[in-house]
Amino acid sequence: MLKGKVAVITGGSRGIGFTVAQKMAENHADIALIDVGNIENTQASCDMLKVFGVNARPYQCDVSDFTAVKATVAQIVKDFGTIDILVNNAGITRDSLIFSMSEENWDAVININLKSVFNMTKHCSPIFLKKHYGKIINVSSIAGLMGNAGQVNYSASKAGIIGVTKTIARELGARGICCNAVAPGVIDTDMTKDLPGRDKLIESVPMKKAGKPEDVANLVLFLASPVSDYITGEVIRVDGGMAM
Ligand SMILES: NC(=O)c1ccc[n+]([C@@H]2O[C@H](COP(=O)([O-])OP(=O)(O)OC[C@H]3O[C@@H](n4cnc5c(N)ncnc54)[C@H](O)[C@@H]3O)[C@@H](O)[C@H]2O)c1
């Protein structure tokens, strides 16, 4: 499905990002994994992708850093020749109610979750424009649709991603570039394992269970593949019905 395509996935060494990478590698895409964490861990994740017979390389980069992203994208193009698919997945939480939310935690979440999407899209777009092809998939959250008490920074960043997605879809649609967002609900990863009130949240899900990273990865694969070529500017929930 993705043979000959090069996919860049941010926050790709574990969790949803790594599962997206596995799905894409299984479908024959070559993979550039960007993560801020230890390069050995990201290298180990790449080694796991090589069983699918694809090229997979790790890049250590803080995606909130404009200049570092520029250099990393240039290095990926040098290593792989091009980029066809960009998955903006890196994200963090720093939760607290507005009364105790620090400026530092507001800035960290906005910069890592939202500014990163600007940084990556800005530096990858010239490559997509030149080839009249590109698939951008942004990982938002139902918190960006509904809000969530204790997550004013996270909800703002994820709502911001939806604004970026729709704007990029309008700006670049005529140039063969699709930009869509996915909005996961509660997905079982390191990010949610200690989530306060997790059981109560799951109780509010019509399907009465958390999702798996594969549930999100299958949707991202669909949006990255040619079968979704006439879909852009869309936000698709993958949440067991939680936010309907
Ligand atoms: N797990 C959920 O329930 C859920 C729900 C909705 C949305 N999401 C979103 O899905 C995405 C992936 O979440 P996850 O659950 O797999 O989380 P995770 O914590 O397991 O993985 C996030 C990855 O991003 C990387 N990362 C963090 N800061 C970075 C930075 N500055 N630069 C580069 N990489 C960085 C981390 O090192 C990690 O590998 C996030 O954007 C998250 O907000 C998750």
The ligand as an ORCA input file, in Angstrom:
! r2SCAN-3c Opt
* xyz 0 1
  N      -2.672      7.704     24.832
  C      -3.817      8.359     24.718
  O      -4.842      8.038     25.331
  C      -3.925      9.533     23.766
  C      -5.192     10.099     23.564
  C      -5.310     11.175     22.698
  C      -4.188     11.669     22.048
  N      -2.979     11.099     22.276
  C      -1.823     11.683     21.572
  O      -1.135     10.685     20.864
  C       0.241     11.032     20.756
  C       1.098      9.860     21.208
  O       0.777      9.583     22.562
  P       1.226      8.242     23.329
  O       0.092      7.879     24.191
  O       1.794      7.257     22.368
  O       2.367      8.876     24.277
  P       3.773      8.325     24.729
  O       4.146      9.176     25.898
  O       3.768      6.856     24.895
  O       4.727      8.679     23.486
  C       5.027      9.993     23.127
  C       6.383     10.013     22.428
  O       6.686     11.391     22.084
  C       8.050     11.631     22.391
  N       8.272     13.062     22.635
  C       7.865     13.781     23.712
  N       8.320     15.039     23.604
  C       8.995     15.131     22.437
  C       9.718     16.176     21.801
  N       9.814     17.389     22.332
  N      10.312     15.923     20.600
  C      10.225     14.679     20.043
  N       9.573     13.640     20.623
  C       8.983     13.869     21.804
  C       8.308     10.802     23.642
  O       9.689     10.597     23.862
  C       7.539      9.520     23.317
  O       8.340      8.608     22.597
  C       0.420     12.300     21.604
  O       0.377     13.442     20.782
  C      -0.790     12.280     22.519
  O      -1.147     13.558     22.957
  C      -2.813     10.052     23.112
*
